[in-house]
Amino acid sequence: MTSRKRVLLADSSEEFRWLMWRSAANHNFFSLATVGSGRDVLLCMQKQTADLLLMDTAGCLRSNRVG
């Protein structure tokens, strides 16, 4: 039996992340983790790598700006 693939979804929209997480719950062939910023992507990937990273770069970069 093959192991489930790990997918990391990065998007600044909490509603979109919840919707994707809820939809993924119906599928047993992959697990989905969600984060809201580019910084969180780096922290998450340090703990455990993903097989696939889906990232809304405009929203994630915008949420990390300072000033």
Buried (B, 14 or more C-beta within 10 A) or exposed (E): EEEEEBBBBBBBEEEBBEEBEEEBEEEEEEBBBBBBBBEBBEEBEEEEEBEEBEBBEEBBEEBEEEE
